[in-house]
Amino acid sequence: IVGVNPETVTNVTSTDFPGHYPGEDHAWDLEKFRNNFQVQFHKNLPYDASFSLIGLDASIANAFRRILIAEIPTLAIEYVFIYNNTSIVQDEVLAQRLGLIPLTGNPEGLNWLRWYEKPSEENLQGGATADYNTVVLKLRAQSTWTDNAQKLMAKGVTDPAKLYRGTNVYAKDITFHPVGRQLNVFTEEKGLIRPVNPDILIAKMRPGQEIDLEMHCVKGIGADHAKFSPVATASYRLLPTIDIIKPILGQDARKFARCFPKGVIGLEDVTEEEASKEGGGYEGYAGQKKAVVKNPFKDTVSRECLRHEEFEGKVKLGRVRDHFIFMVESTGQFKSDELFLESVRALKVKCDKMQRSLANINR
């Protein structure tokens, strides 16, 4: 247990590894790991998942988190070819906004796409664009006057929705133009390439302004650019522990409950049996309210209770060292639980590569 004190955090370092304690063997054991490791799901929505990994070392949990953020490939807009842009949004700002729009489509098709070789110092031309490495999107938008705009303006109407057409350019205005095998891979039934949220505002325009551009989407990873990251958030926290070591009764119990988020601490009546036991701290308090821990999972470990003198020596806060509560929020290209499985596969590939490298060294 990691100790959480008023001003310090103690017992933060793992000790269960070989050589830490003389004469004790703490070598990693596969069978022991199988028996102790657990996965508990708390929420599993398509794009928002929360689950616990129990029995892991912090290094492995953090590896999953980093892989989720930076190493799972996704599709995003990389190149923007602007033919005409007379809106007030500058070309480079417009291209940046488009690149950050999350895309989705047939998951099997997204995995079918291969990497596009970008130009580099060694290869100035880069790779050739093809149906298996580049997806083409287009955006054409124009703002015009409504038929009765002049009459409305004469009456003093200033509402843009009544005076103009096409004033707002949304992500839903982006169109997918499949080529080659993409016609069979990304179909209406399987899922066309499209923005995850069609209501993302790209630009505002007025009559006479126009946007005409073409976008090329390629696969990439979050380590190259944040637009390729498949998650909005991927984080974990350790499970909090709250140990009431001395009774907290009456008004103190109610104050103690207010020190925590709702649902963490509950109030119960002291029973006659508890009041009759000597040394339990409840003697003579039958019927009074006592503080009990209901759900430490909801605690944010604010340490508010440690600020008050009346609770000094009555409560001990901590965190379970090997209980990691993950929160994974997908940007929409893949489901949250699938993303975590992808991070497991990615870590397995890394381990296999390391194992082969070590084998070559020993030859």
Secondary structure as UniProt FT lines:
FT   STRAND          2..4
FT   STRAND          9..10
FT   TURN            18..19
FT   TURN            22..23
FT   HELIX           30..36
FT   STRAND          38..45
FT   TURN            46..47
FT   STRAND          48..54
FT   HELIX           58..70
FT   STRAND          74..85
FT   HELIX           91..99
FT   STRAND          103..104
FT   HELIX           107..112
FT   TURN            131..133
FT   STRAND          135..142
FT   STRAND          144..145
FT   TURN            147..148
FT   HELIX           149..154
FT   TURN            155..156
FT   HELIX           160..163
FT   STRAND          164..165
FT   STRAND          168..170
FT   HELIX           171..173
FT   STRAND          174..176
FT   TURN            180..181
FT   HELIX           182..185
FT   TURN            188..190
FT   STRAND          194..195
FT   TURN            198..199
FT   STRAND          201..204
FT   TURN            207..208
FT   STRAND          210..220
FT   TURN            222..224
FT   HELIX           226..228
FT   STRAND          231..244
FT   HELIX           250..258
FT   TURN            262..263
FT   STRAND          265..269
FT   HELIX           272..276
FT   TURN            278..279
FT   TURN            283..284
FT   TURN            286..287
FT   STRAND          289..293
FT   HELIX           296..298
FT   HELIX           304..307
FT   HELIX           309..311
FT   TURN            312..314
FT   STRAND          315..330
FT   HELIX           336..361
//
